[in-house]
Amino acid sequence: VFSLRIPSDRPPLDAELIHTTTTAYELEEKGLSMTGEDFEIKNPLGQVLLRISGGNRLPIGGMPVWDKLTITTASGGVVASLDREMIAMTPTYDVIRPDGSKFGRISKAMLGFTETFEFFLEGDNGGPILKAEGSFSERNFEFKSRDGATVATVGRGYYQTDAENRYHVVVGPQVDATLVVAMAFAIDEVHDEENAAEAAKEEGGGWPFR
């Protein structure tokens, strides 16, 4: 059941992607990229609406990973950036508006019986306004509002390769689709890192100790 406006008390990241009806999108990873894992966000007709481009990474074994990722419109206008916090208990991305103000943060929850990612709106002390729950390893999960209503869903696309991931995203009315997409991207990044770390561990140690 899709319900209330999110966020409710301040401008969204991109008002162009808040709709009065349920809307579908596709996240498509670009296989050949010099900047990391780049994604395009398209409507069902294949029109590019947003791009997420990777930034800088520090792939040093045992050290924190730092990412700076940029969300832009199809014409290149900056909508937001995702800045990975270098020092954090769990993977955390600050969501920054183009004017430099902090919109909120995406974090992997530390506690709970099931794996959860949360979005905390800056200046709001009522807890996360969005929670992502489900099977992240299978890329099949849903977003819930603070009152527990499902407001968006993410599912794995039909075409997948090791270099390219695709996801179907359905966003409810009055929900900031850019925020949902940003969270889905952050979740993809975190799980790719965790999978790589697990693979390195099974091989006898990560870089540079291989």
VEXKETI-46059 format. One line per field, with one value per atom (N, C-alpha, C): atom name; x, y, z; residue in one letter; residue number from 1. Coordinates in nm, 3 decimals, always signed. Each point is the difference from the previous one (the first is absolute). Example, Ala and Ser with C-alpha at 12.3 -4.5 7.8 and 13.67 -1.06 7.14 Angstrom:
atomo	c(N/CA/C/N/CA/C)
east	c(+1.319/-0.089/+0.090/-0.035/+0.082/-0.077)
north	c(-0.569/+0.119/+0.120/+0.105/+0.119/+0.109)
up	c(+0.780/+0.000/+0.000/-0.072/+0.006/+0.073)
residuo	c(A/A/A/S/S/S)
num	c(1/1/1/2/2/2)
END
This chain:
atomo	c(N/CA/C/N/CA/C/N/CA/C/N/CA/C/N/CA/C/N/CA/C/N/CA/C/N/CA/C/N/CA/C/N/CA/C/N/CA/C/N/CA/C/N/CA/C/N/CA/C/N/CA/C/N/CA/C/N/CA/C/N/CA/C/N/CA/C/N/CA/C/N/CA/C/N/CA/C/N/CA/C/N/CA/C/N/CA/C/N/CA/C/N/CA/C/N/CA/C/N/CA/C/N/CA/C/N/CA/C/N/CA/C/N/CA/C/N/CA/C/N/CA/C/N/CA/C/N/CA/C/N/CA/C/N/CA/C/N/CA/C/N/CA/C/N/CA/C/N/CA/C/N/CA/C/N/CA/C/N/CA/C/N/CA/C/N/CA/C/N/CA/C/N/CA/C/N/CA/C/N/CA/C/N/CA/C/N/CA/C/N/CA/C/N/CA/C/N/CA/C/N/CA/C/N/CA/C/N/CA/C/N/CA/C/N/CA/C/N/CA/C/N/CA/C/N/CA/C/N/CA/C/N/CA/C/N/CA/C/N/CA/C/N/CA/C/N/CA/C/N/CA/C/N/CA/C/N/CA/C/N/CA/C/N/CA/C/N/CA/C/N/CA/C/N/CA/C/N/CA/C/N/CA/C/N/CA/C/N/CA/C/N/CA/C/N/CA/C/N/CA/C/N/CA/C/N/CA/C/N/CA/C/N/CA/C/N/CA/C/N/CA/C/N/CA/C/N/CA/C/N/CA/C/N/CA/C/N/CA/C/N/CA/C/N/CA/C/N/CA/C/N/CA/C/N/CA/C/N/CA/C/N/CA/C/N/CA/C/N/CA/C/N/CA/C/N/CA/C/N/CA/C/N/CA/C/N/CA/C/N/CA/C/N/CA/C/N/CA/C/N/CA/C/N/CA/C/N/CA/C/N/CA/C/N/CA/C/N/CA/C/N/CA/C/N/CA/C/N/CA/C/N/CA/C/N/CA/C/N/CA/C/N/CA/C/N/CA/C/N/CA/C/N/CA/C/N/CA/C/N/CA/C/N/CA/C/N/CA/C/N/CA/C/N/CA/C/N/CA/C/N/CA/C/N/CA/C/N/CA/C/N/CA/C/N/CA/C/N/CA/C/N/CA/C/N/CA/C/N/CA/C/N/CA/C/N/CA/C/N/CA/C/N/CA/C/N/CA/C/N/CA/C/N/CA/C/N/CA/C/N/CA/C/N/CA/C/N/CA/C/N/CA/C/N/CA/C/N/CA/C/N/CA/C/N/CA/C/N/CA/C/N/CA/C/N/CA/C/N/CA/C/N/CA/C/N/CA/C/N/CA/C/N/CA/C/N/CA/C/N/CA/C/N/CA/C/N/CA/C/N/CA/C/N/CA/C/N/CA/C/N/CA/C/N/CA/C/N/CA/C/N/CA/C/N/CA/C/N/CA/C/N/CA/C/N/CA/C/N/CA/C/N/CA/C/N/CA/C/N/CA/C/N/CA/C/N/CA/C/N/CA/C/N/CA/C/N/CA/C/N/CA/C/N/CA/C/N/CA/C/N/CA/C/N/CA/C/N/CA/C/N/CA/C/N/CA/C/N/CA/C/N/CA/C/N/CA/C/N/CA/C/N/CA/C/N/CA/C/N/CA/C/N/CA/C)
east	c(+0.086/-0.086/+0.089/-0.007/+0.081/-0.077/+0.071/-0.072/+0.071/+0.032/+0.027/+0.122/+0.006/+0.110/+0.128/+0.109/+0.131/+0.104/+0.073/-0.017/-0.124/-0.051/-0.129/+0.012/+0.113/+0.007/+0.110/+0.056/+0.106/+0.011/+0.066/+0.009/+0.072/-0.044/+0.067/+0.132/+0.073/+0.125/-0.029/-0.105/-0.034/-0.152/-0.061/-0.147/-0.053/+0.084/-0.043/-0.034/+0.056/-0.022/-0.090/-0.085/-0.109/-0.128/-0.075/-0.120/-0.122/-0.115/-0.126/-0.047/+0.066/-0.034/+0.124/-0.020/+0.111/+0.078/+0.133/+0.084/+0.112/+0.030/+0.104/+0.125/+0.115/+0.129/+0.087/+0.107/+0.102/+0.136/+0.075/+0.138/+0.089/+0.083/+0.085/+0.146/+0.079/+0.142/+0.073/+0.091/+0.079/+0.127/+0.018/+0.111/+0.137/+0.014/+0.129/+0.003/+0.070/+0.006/+0.138/+0.052/+0.131/-0.010/-0.123/-0.016/-0.062/-0.017/-0.062/-0.128/-0.097/-0.126/-0.099/-0.017/-0.090/-0.135/-0.107/-0.134/-0.077/-0.091/-0.099/-0.137/-0.083/-0.136/-0.091/-0.082/-0.083/-0.147/-0.085/-0.143/-0.032/-0.123/-0.031/+0.020/+0.007/+0.023/+0.148/+0.087/+0.143/+0.065/-0.076/+0.055/+0.081/+0.123/+0.085/-0.050/-0.025/-0.047/+0.111/+0.080/+0.108/+0.122/+0.116/+0.123/+0.068/+0.059/+0.081/+0.140/+0.097/+0.138/+0.088/+0.088/+0.090/+0.109/+0.058/+0.106/+0.130/+0.052/+0.131/-0.015/+0.094/-0.001/+0.141/+0.008/+0.128/-0.003/+0.037/-0.010/+0.120/+0.023/+0.115/-0.048/+0.058/-0.044/+0.001/-0.111/-0.011/-0.028/-0.013/-0.025/-0.143/-0.057/-0.135/-0.006/-0.116/-0.021/-0.065/+0.048/-0.059/-0.053/-0.125/-0.062/-0.060/+0.006/-0.078/-0.072/-0.132/-0.082/-0.094/-0.025/-0.080/-0.124/-0.115/-0.125/-0.031/-0.015/-0.026/-0.122/-0.058/-0.107/+0.060/-0.086/+0.048/+0.080/-0.032/+0.071/+0.124/+0.028/+0.123/-0.015/-0.120/-0.021/+0.014/+0.073/+0.022/-0.124/-0.045/-0.116/+0.044/+0.102/+0.050/+0.131/+0.071/+0.119/-0.011/+0.064/+0.007/+0.144/+0.026/+0.136/+0.012/+0.086/+0.020/+0.079/-0.051/+0.071/+0.116/+0.121/+0.116/+0.000/-0.044/-0.002/-0.144/-0.050/-0.137/-0.007/-0.091/-0.014/-0.050/-0.086/-0.051/+0.008/-0.009/+0.005/-0.105/+0.046/-0.088/+0.034/-0.105/+0.015/-0.077/+0.067/-0.069/-0.058/-0.125/-0.066/+0.004/+0.068/+0.027/-0.069/-0.069/-0.062/+0.106/-0.034/+0.097/+0.056/-0.079/+0.049/+0.091/+0.028/+0.089/-0.069/-0.130/-0.071/-0.028/-0.002/-0.022/-0.149/-0.042/-0.140/-0.029/+0.097/-0.017/+0.111/-0.021/+0.103/-0.064/+0.070/-0.039/+0.097/-0.053/+0.086/-0.051/+0.094/-0.036/-0.022/-0.115/-0.033/+0.094/+0.038/+0.093/-0.070/-0.123/-0.070/-0.126/-0.048/-0.123/+0.015/-0.111/+0.001/+0.020/-0.036/+0.018/+0.081/+0.070/+0.081/-0.091/+0.036/-0.083/+0.088/-0.045/+0.062/-0.102/+0.049/-0.090/+0.042/-0.100/+0.028/-0.049/+0.092/-0.030/+0.001/-0.110/-0.009/+0.071/+0.084/+0.076/-0.095/+0.025/-0.081/-0.127/-0.027/-0.120/+0.044/-0.054/+0.042/-0.096/-0.087/-0.100/+0.041/+0.128/+0.045/-0.003/+0.033/+0.007/-0.137/-0.002/-0.127/-0.019/+0.106/-0.008/+0.085/-0.051/+0.076/-0.010/+0.114/+0.002/+0.020/-0.090/+0.005/-0.027/+0.058/-0.025/+0.124/+0.010/+0.115/+0.096/+0.097/+0.092/+0.096/+0.036/+0.088/-0.066/-0.133/-0.075/-0.051/+0.032/-0.045/-0.152/-0.067/-0.146/-0.046/-0.035/-0.032/-0.103/-0.051/-0.101/+0.037/-0.054/+0.021/-0.127/+0.017/-0.115/+0.015/-0.113/-0.002/+0.009/+0.004/+0.010/-0.118/-0.117/-0.118/-0.016/+0.101/-0.002/-0.063/-0.047/-0.063/+0.108/-0.025/+0.091/-0.018/+0.110/-0.007/+0.080/+0.082/+0.078/+0.052/+0.027/+0.057/+0.112/+0.095/+0.111/+0.011/+0.014/+0.018/+0.109/+0.063/+0.106/-0.058/+0.070/-0.044/+0.021/-0.055/+0.007/+0.138/+0.074/+0.130/+0.109/+0.087/+0.106/+0.129/+0.113/+0.133/+0.086/+0.123/+0.090/+0.035/-0.003/+0.039/-0.118/-0.121/-0.116/-0.116/-0.051/-0.120/-0.115/-0.120/-0.119/-0.106/-0.071/-0.104/-0.127/-0.112/-0.129/-0.038/-0.038/-0.036/-0.142/-0.084/-0.136/-0.015/-0.038/-0.007/-0.143/-0.049/-0.136/-0.021/-0.126/-0.031/+0.050/+0.047/+0.047/+0.127/+0.073/+0.126/+0.115/+0.105/+0.117/+0.074/-0.020/+0.061/+0.152/+0.053/+0.146/+0.059/-0.068/+0.047/-0.003/-0.106/-0.011/+0.114/+0.023/+0.106/+0.137/+0.023/+0.127/+0.023/-0.105/+0.013/+0.027/-0.071/+0.021/+0.144/+0.053/+0.138/+0.098/-0.022/+0.088/-0.001/-0.118/-0.011/+0.079/-0.009/+0.075/+0.150/+0.046/+0.142/+0.048/-0.076/+0.039/+0.007/-0.099/-0.001/+0.110/+0.032/+0.112/+0.130/+0.019/+0.120/+0.006/-0.113/-0.002/+0.025/-0.056/+0.023/+0.147/+0.061/+0.141/+0.088/-0.033/+0.078/-0.011/-0.121/-0.020/+0.077/-0.001/+0.074/+0.150/+0.051/+0.142/+0.038/-0.090/+0.025/+0.011/-0.087/+0.002/+0.126/+0.057/+0.121/+0.125/-0.014/+0.115/+0.046/-0.086/+0.037/-0.023/-0.032/-0.024/+0.125/-0.011/+0.112/+0.053/+0.132/+0.106/+0.057/-0.071/+0.055/-0.047/-0.007/-0.041/+0.122)
north	c(-0.118/+0.118/+0.122/+0.082/+0.121/+0.115/+0.082/+0.104/+0.134/+0.054/+0.140/+0.055/+0.134/+0.069/-0.018/-0.031/-0.015/+0.071/+0.099/+0.056/+0.088/+0.022/+0.069/+0.147/+0.043/+0.136/+0.086/-0.044/+0.078/-0.040/+0.082/-0.030/-0.133/-0.078/-0.127/+0.026/-0.105/+0.014/+0.046/-0.056/+0.035/-0.003/+0.118/+0.009/-0.059/-0.007/-0.056/-0.149/-0.066/-0.143/-0.033/+0.094/-0.031/+0.004/-0.111/-0.011/-0.030/+0.025/-0.026/-0.144/-0.075/-0.141/-0.086/-0.128/-0.095/-0.001/+0.005/+0.016/-0.105/-0.053/-0.103/+0.060/-0.052/+0.042/-0.123/+0.017/-0.105/+0.060/-0.067/+0.036/-0.092/+0.058/-0.080/+0.037/-0.098/+0.023/+0.002/+0.097/+0.010/-0.082/-0.099/-0.093/+0.062/+0.090/+0.062/+0.140/+0.016/+0.129/+0.019/+0.121/+0.032/+0.052/+0.021/+0.066/-0.090/-0.128/-0.087/-0.058/-0.025/-0.058/+0.111/+0.029/+0.105/-0.061/+0.072/-0.045/+0.106/-0.044/+0.087/-0.040/+0.100/-0.023/+0.040/-0.096/+0.022/-0.020/+0.062/-0.028/-0.123/-0.052/-0.123/+0.012/+0.122/+0.019/+0.003/-0.010/-0.001/+0.136/+0.104/+0.135/+0.015/+0.051/+0.021/+0.121/-0.021/+0.107/+0.050/-0.093/+0.033/-0.087/+0.049/-0.079/+0.007/-0.111/-0.003/-0.041/+0.086/-0.027/-0.018/-0.102/-0.030/+0.105/+0.007/+0.098/-0.066/+0.032/-0.047/-0.114/-0.095/-0.113/-0.023/-0.047/-0.037/-0.152/-0.082/-0.145/-0.058/+0.043/-0.044/-0.100/-0.118/-0.103/+0.047/-0.021/+0.037/+0.146/+0.082/+0.142/+0.032/+0.111/+0.038/+0.033/-0.025/+0.035/+0.139/+0.086/+0.132/+0.015/+0.033/+0.024/+0.139/+0.065/+0.121/-0.023/-0.008/-0.034/+0.115/+0.024/+0.113/-0.045/+0.055/-0.025/+0.122/-0.021/+0.110/-0.031/+0.107/-0.017/-0.044/-0.035/-0.042/+0.109/+0.126/+0.113/+0.041/-0.065/+0.027/+0.084/+0.046/+0.079/-0.086/+0.048/-0.075/+0.003/-0.118/-0.012/-0.021/-0.083/-0.029/-0.076/-0.011/-0.084/-0.092/-0.116/-0.096/-0.008/+0.043/+0.000/-0.110/-0.096/-0.110/+0.051/-0.023/+0.037/-0.098/+0.054/-0.086/-0.069/+0.071/-0.056/-0.016/-0.123/-0.029/-0.144/-0.030/-0.135/-0.097/+0.049/-0.078/+0.085/-0.060/+0.080/+0.111/+0.124/+0.117/+0.098/+0.050/+0.103/+0.125/+0.115/+0.127/+0.042/+0.045/+0.047/+0.153/+0.059/+0.143/+0.066/+0.110/+0.077/+0.077/+0.051/+0.075/+0.124/+0.060/+0.118/-0.034/-0.129/-0.042/-0.036/+0.023/-0.033/-0.150/-0.052/-0.143/-0.031/-0.089/-0.041/-0.111/-0.088/-0.109/-0.102/-0.120/-0.104/-0.137/-0.083/-0.139/-0.087/-0.087/-0.084/-0.143/-0.091/-0.138/-0.013/-0.053/-0.009/-0.096/+0.034/-0.083/-0.118/+0.021/-0.102/-0.045/-0.117/-0.050/-0.145/-0.069/-0.140/-0.018/+0.102/-0.005/+0.122/-0.015/+0.110/+0.113/+0.123/+0.117/+0.118/+0.078/+0.129/+0.109/+0.113/+0.105/+0.136/+0.088/+0.138/+0.092/+0.082/+0.098/+0.140/+0.071/+0.135/+0.097/+0.085/+0.094/+0.091/+0.012/+0.087/-0.063/-0.123/-0.071/-0.101/+0.011/-0.085/-0.115/-0.029/-0.104/-0.137/-0.019/-0.128/+0.001/-0.112/-0.005/+0.022/+0.074/+0.021/-0.107/-0.074/-0.111/-0.115/-0.123/-0.120/-0.095/-0.055/-0.101/-0.137/-0.093/-0.133/-0.103/-0.118/-0.106/-0.082/-0.060/-0.082/+0.084/+0.062/+0.088/-0.079/-0.120/-0.082/-0.038/-0.013/-0.029/+0.127/+0.115/+0.130/+0.002/-0.041/-0.002/+0.052/+0.128/+0.059/+0.112/+0.047/+0.105/+0.109/+0.118/+0.116/+0.026/+0.023/+0.027/+0.137/+0.068/+0.130/-0.020/+0.109/-0.005/-0.072/+0.009/-0.066/-0.144/-0.051/-0.139/-0.028/+0.104/-0.019/-0.021/-0.092/-0.021/+0.114/+0.069/+0.116/-0.016/-0.107/-0.026/-0.143/-0.058/-0.135/-0.003/-0.092/-0.020/-0.149/-0.034/-0.138/-0.011/-0.113/-0.023/-0.004/+0.062/+0.000/-0.135/-0.016/-0.129/-0.027/+0.107/-0.018/+0.037/-0.095/+0.022/-0.061/+0.071/-0.058/+0.040/-0.053/+0.038/+0.147/+0.060/+0.140/+0.096/-0.053/+0.089/-0.055/+0.082/-0.034/+0.087/-0.056/+0.077/-0.027/+0.107/-0.012/+0.069/-0.060/+0.063/+0.069/+0.125/+0.078/+0.054/-0.022/+0.054/+0.092/+0.125/+0.102/+0.050/+0.007/+0.042/+0.149/+0.043/+0.142/+0.085/+0.120/+0.098/-0.043/-0.095/-0.044/+0.047/+0.053/+0.051/-0.117/-0.018/-0.112/+0.011/+0.120/+0.017/-0.053/+0.020/-0.053/-0.153/-0.058/-0.146/-0.056/+0.064/-0.043/+0.011/+0.110/+0.019/-0.111/-0.037/-0.108/-0.133/-0.026/-0.125/-0.010/+0.111/+0.003/-0.025/+0.067/-0.019/-0.146/-0.061/-0.140/-0.088/+0.027/-0.075/+0.013/+0.121/+0.024/-0.079/+0.008/-0.066/-0.151/-0.056/-0.145/-0.046/+0.080/-0.035/-0.003/+0.098/+0.004/-0.121/-0.033/-0.112/-0.132/-0.014/-0.121/-0.013/+0.113/-0.001/-0.034/+0.055/-0.028/-0.147/-0.056/-0.141/-0.090/+0.038/-0.079/+0.005/+0.119/+0.014/-0.082/-0.004/-0.077/-0.149/-0.046/-0.141/-0.037/+0.101/-0.024/+0.011/+0.039/+0.004/+0.138/+0.104/+0.135/+0.097/+0.123/+0.106/+0.072/+0.087/+0.083/+0.080/+0.013/-0.048/-0.135/-0.079/-0.121/-0.124/+0.007/-0.117/-0.078)
up	c(+0.000/+0.000/+0.000/-0.104/-0.007/+0.063/+0.078/+0.075/-0.002/+0.119/+0.020/-0.074/-0.003/-0.065/+0.080/-0.068/+0.063/-0.085/+0.057/+0.134/+0.006/+0.120/+0.014/+0.031/+0.056/+0.052/-0.061/-0.114/-0.065/-0.147/-0.081/-0.143/-0.024/-0.097/-0.033/-0.071/-0.026/-0.076/-0.142/-0.060/-0.139/-0.013/+0.000/-0.009/-0.129/-0.106/-0.127/+0.011/+0.101/+0.015/+0.119/+0.037/+0.092/-0.080/-0.001/-0.084/+0.085/-0.056/+0.071/-0.017/-0.086/-0.021/+0.019/+0.020/+0.010/-0.132/+0.009/-0.118/+0.000/-0.117/-0.013/-0.063/+0.042/-0.054/-0.017/-0.078/-0.011/+0.032/+0.089/+0.028/-0.081/-0.083/-0.088/+0.023/+0.042/+0.021/-0.134/-0.015/-0.122/+0.016/-0.086/+0.015/-0.020/-0.097/-0.029/+0.058/+0.112/+0.067/+0.060/-0.013/+0.057/+0.142/+0.050/+0.130/+0.105/-0.027/+0.099/-0.056/+0.088/-0.040/-0.033/-0.127/-0.044/-0.038/+0.034/-0.031/-0.077/-0.083/-0.061/+0.052/+0.027/+0.045/-0.114/-0.047/-0.117/+0.033/-0.082/+0.011/-0.086/+0.004/-0.075/-0.150/-0.053/-0.143/-0.035/+0.101/-0.024/+0.005/+0.034/+0.008/+0.129/-0.014/+0.117/+0.079/+0.128/+0.088/+0.092/+0.051/+0.092/-0.032/+0.041/-0.005/+0.135/+0.042/+0.122/-0.042/+0.025/-0.041/+0.122/-0.008/+0.110/+0.011/+0.120/+0.024/+0.036/+0.116/+0.042/+0.100/-0.008/+0.092/+0.053/+0.123/+0.058/+0.026/-0.100/+0.016/+0.073/+0.123/+0.078/+0.104/+0.001/+0.092/+0.144/+0.070/+0.141/+0.025/-0.106/+0.015/-0.042/+0.054/-0.041/-0.149/-0.060/-0.140/-0.006/-0.088/-0.015/-0.141/-0.011/-0.130/-0.001/-0.115/-0.024/-0.131/+0.008/-0.115/-0.031/-0.127/-0.040/-0.077/+0.038/-0.070/-0.086/-0.131/-0.091/-0.086/-0.056/-0.098/-0.133/-0.095/-0.132/-0.068/+0.030/-0.062/+0.077/+0.113/+0.074/+0.124/+0.031/+0.121/+0.125/+0.098/+0.123/+0.088/+0.042/+0.087/+0.145/+0.019/+0.134/-0.013/+0.112/+0.005/+0.121/-0.011/+0.110/+0.045/+0.123/+0.054/+0.104/-0.026/+0.094/+0.120/+0.120/+0.122/+0.021/+0.016/+0.016/+0.135/+0.104/+0.134/+0.043/+0.000/+0.040/+0.045/+0.094/+0.052/-0.107/-0.088/-0.112/-0.127/-0.119/-0.124/+0.002/-0.022/+0.010/-0.111/-0.066/-0.103/+0.042/-0.001/+0.017/-0.134/+0.001/-0.121/+0.002/-0.098/-0.002/-0.119/+0.026/-0.108/-0.078/-0.119/-0.080/+0.070/+0.094/+0.070/+0.117/+0.019/+0.107/+0.131/+0.009/+0.123/+0.006/+0.121/+0.019/+0.002/-0.088/-0.008/+0.102/+0.020/+0.095/-0.018/+0.054/-0.013/-0.017/-0.076/-0.023/+0.079/+0.085/+0.084/+0.002/+0.012/+0.027/+0.150/+0.040/+0.142/+0.071/+0.122/+0.076/+0.065/+0.047/+0.077/-0.073/+0.037/-0.060/-0.041/-0.008/-0.039/-0.150/-0.076/-0.144/-0.045/-0.111/-0.054/-0.046/+0.036/-0.030/-0.036/-0.098/-0.031/+0.031/+0.053/+0.047/-0.055/-0.018/-0.037/+0.110/+0.052/+0.104/-0.062/+0.010/-0.053/+0.094/-0.054/+0.082/+0.078/+0.130/+0.085/+0.052/-0.041/+0.046/+0.105/+0.119/+0.111/+0.027/-0.094/+0.021/-0.049/-0.032/-0.054/-0.151/-0.062/-0.147/-0.063/-0.112/-0.072/-0.107/-0.032/-0.094/+0.051/-0.015/+0.030/-0.119/-0.038/-0.106/+0.064/-0.032/+0.057/-0.108/+0.015/-0.096/-0.024/-0.118/-0.036/-0.084/+0.067/-0.072/-0.089/+0.042/-0.082/-0.132/+0.002/-0.122/-0.068/+0.060/-0.052/-0.015/+0.105/+0.001/+0.136/+0.006/+0.130/-0.016/+0.112/-0.001/+0.099/-0.028/+0.087/+0.078/+0.131/+0.085/+0.066/+0.015/+0.066/+0.151/+0.070/+0.146/+0.063/-0.064/+0.056/-0.048/-0.074/-0.042/-0.134/-0.069/-0.132/-0.107/-0.092/-0.113/-0.100/-0.033/-0.089/-0.127/-0.009/-0.121/+0.006/-0.117/-0.008/-0.102/+0.021/-0.092/-0.030/-0.127/-0.041/-0.105/-0.005/-0.098/-0.141/-0.093/-0.139/-0.065/-0.120/-0.069/-0.057/-0.036/-0.064/+0.100/+0.034/+0.096/-0.052/+0.024/-0.023/+0.119/+0.005/+0.109/-0.006/-0.120/-0.015/+0.002/-0.020/-0.010/+0.081/+0.090/+0.075/-0.047/+0.003/-0.033/+0.107/+0.035/+0.102/-0.047/+0.035/-0.020/+0.131/-0.009/+0.119/-0.020/+0.098/-0.002/+0.119/-0.027/+0.105/+0.011/+0.122/+0.025/-0.020/-0.005/-0.018/+0.116/-0.034/+0.098/+0.073/-0.058/+0.061/-0.088/+0.063/-0.072/-0.066/-0.131/-0.070/-0.001/+0.000/+0.001/+0.128/+0.112/+0.127/-0.001/-0.052/-0.010/-0.086/-0.114/-0.091/+0.069/+0.072/+0.070/+0.102/+0.072/+0.098/-0.069/-0.110/-0.072/-0.051/-0.048/-0.048/+0.114/+0.115/+0.115/+0.046/+0.001/+0.039/-0.097/-0.129/-0.101/+0.025/+0.029/+0.026/+0.121/+0.109/+0.124/-0.020/-0.067/-0.019/-0.095/-0.101/-0.087/+0.079/+0.090/+0.084/+0.092/+0.063/+0.092/-0.073/-0.119/-0.078/-0.041/-0.038/-0.039/+0.119/+0.118/+0.120/+0.039/-0.013/+0.033/-0.096/-0.129/-0.099/+0.028/+0.036/+0.030/+0.123/+0.098/+0.122/-0.031/-0.087/-0.037/-0.078/-0.069/-0.078/+0.086/+0.126/+0.089/+0.036/-0.023/+0.041/-0.110/+0.037/-0.096/-0.039/-0.100/-0.045/+0.116/+0.023/-0.092/+0.040/+0.079/+0.058/-0.075/-0.132/-0.079/-0.048)
residuo	c(V/V/V/F/F/F/S/S/S/L/L/L/R/R/R/I/I/I/P/P/P/S/S/S/D/D/D/R/R/R/P/P/P/P/P/P/L/L/L/D/D/D/A/A/A/E/E/E/L/L/L/I/I/I/H/H/H/T/T/T/T/T/T/T/T/T/T/T/T/A/A/A/Y/Y/Y/E/E/E/L/L/L/E/E/E/E/E/E/K/K/K/G/G/G/L/L/L/S/S/S/M/M/M/T/T/T/G/G/G/E/E/E/D/D/D/F/F/F/E/E/E/I/I/I/K/K/K/N/N/N/P/P/P/L/L/L/G/G/G/Q/Q/Q/V/V/V/L/L/L/L/L/L/R/R/R/I/I/I/S/S/S/G/G/G/G/G/G/N/N/N/R/R/R/L/L/L/P/P/P/I/I/I/G/G/G/G/G/G/M/M/M/P/P/P/V/V/V/W/W/W/D/D/D/K/K/K/L/L/L/T/T/T/I/I/I/T/T/T/T/T/T/A/A/A/S/S/S/G/G/G/G/G/G/V/V/V/V/V/V/A/A/A/S/S/S/L/L/L/D/D/D/R/R/R/E/E/E/M/M/M/I/I/I/A/A/A/M/M/M/T/T/T/P/P/P/T/T/T/Y/Y/Y/D/D/D/V/V/V/I/I/I/R/R/R/P/P/P/D/D/D/G/G/G/S/S/S/K/K/K/F/F/F/G/G/G/R/R/R/I/I/I/S/S/S/K/K/K/A/A/A/M/M/M/L/L/L/G/G/G/F/F/F/T/T/T/E/E/E/T/T/T/F/F/F/E/E/E/F/F/F/F/F/F/L/L/L/E/E/E/G/G/G/D/D/D/N/N/N/G/G/G/G/G/G/P/P/P/I/I/I/L/L/L/K/K/K/A/A/A/E/E/E/G/G/G/S/S/S/F/F/F/S/S/S/E/E/E/R/R/R/N/N/N/F/F/F/E/E/E/F/F/F/K/K/K/S/S/S/R/R/R/D/D/D/G/G/G/A/A/A/T/T/T/V/V/V/A/A/A/T/T/T/V/V/V/G/G/G/R/R/R/G/G/G/Y/Y/Y/Y/Y/Y/Q/Q/Q/T/T/T/D/D/D/A/A/A/E/E/E/N/N/N/R/R/R/Y/Y/Y/H/H/H/V/V/V/V/V/V/V/V/V/G/G/G/P/P/P/Q/Q/Q/V/V/V/D/D/D/A/A/A/T/T/T/L/L/L/V/V/V/V/V/V/A/A/A/M/M/M/A/A/A/F/F/F/A/A/A/I/I/I/D/D/D/E/E/E/V/V/V/H/H/H/D/D/D/E/E/E/E/E/E/N/N/N/A/A/A/A/A/A/E/E/E/A/A/A/A/A/A/K/K/K/E/E/E/E/E/E/G/G/G/G/G/G/G/G/G/W/W/W/P/P/P/F/F/F/R/R/R)
num	c(1/1/1/2/2/2/3/3/3/4/4/4/5/5/5/6/6/6/7/7/7/8/8/8/9/9/9/10/10/10/11/11/11/12/12/12/13/13/13/14/14/14/15/15/15/16/16/16/17/17/17/18/18/18/19/19/19/20/20/20/21/21/21/22/22/22/23/23/23/24/24/24/25/25/25/26/26/26/27/27/27/28/28/28/29/29/29/30/30/30/31/31/31/32/32/32/33/33/33/34/34/34/35/35/35/36/36/36/37/37/37/38/38/38/39/39/39/40/40/40/41/41/41/42/42/42/43/43/43/44/44/44/45/45/45/46/46/46/47/47/47/48/48/48/49/49/49/50/50/50/51/51/51/52/52/52/53/53/53/54/54/54/55/55/55/56/56/56/57/57/57/58/58/58/59/59/59/60/60/60/61/61/61/62/62/62/63/63/63/64/64/64/65/65/65/66/66/66/67/67/67/68/68/68/69/69/69/70/70/70/71/71/71/72/72/72/73/73/73/74/74/74/75/75/75/76/76/76/77/77/77/78/78/78/79/79/79/80/80/80/81/81/81/82/82/82/83/83/83/84/84/84/85/85/85/86/86/86/87/87/87/88/88/88/89/89/89/90/90/90/91/91/91/92/92/92/93/93/93/94/94/94/95/95/95/96/96/96/97/97/97/98/98/98/99/99/99/100/100/100/101/101/101/102/102/102/103/103/103/104/104/104/105/105/105/106/106/106/107/107/107/108/108/108/109/109/109/110/110/110/111/111/111/112/112/112/113/113/113/114/114/114/115/115/115/116/116/116/117/117/117/118/118/118/119/119/119/120/120/120/121/121/121/122/122/122/123/123/123/124/124/124/125/125/125/126/126/126/127/127/127/128/128/128/129/129/129/130/130/130/131/131/131/132/132/132/133/133/133/134/134/134/135/135/135/136/136/136/137/137/137/138/138/138/139/139/139/140/140/140/141/141/141/142/142/142/143/143/143/144/144/144/145/145/145/146/146/146/147/147/147/148/148/148/149/149/149/150/150/150/151/151/151/152/152/152/153/153/153/154/154/154/155/155/155/156/156/156/157/157/157/158/158/158/159/159/159/160/160/160/161/161/161/162/162/162/163/163/163/164/164/164/165/165/165/166/166/166/167/167/167/168/168/168/169/169/169/170/170/170/171/171/171/172/172/172/173/173/173/174/174/174/175/175/175/176/176/176/177/177/177/178/178/178/179/179/179/180/180/180/181/181/181/182/182/182/183/183/183/184/184/184/185/185/185/186/186/186/187/187/187/188/188/188/189/189/189/190/190/190/191/191/191/192/192/192/193/193/193/194/194/194/195/195/195/196/196/196/197/197/197/198/198/198/199/199/199/200/200/200/201/201/201/202/202/202/203/203/203/204/204/204/205/205/205/206/206/206/207/207/207/208/208/208/209/209/209/210/210/210)
END
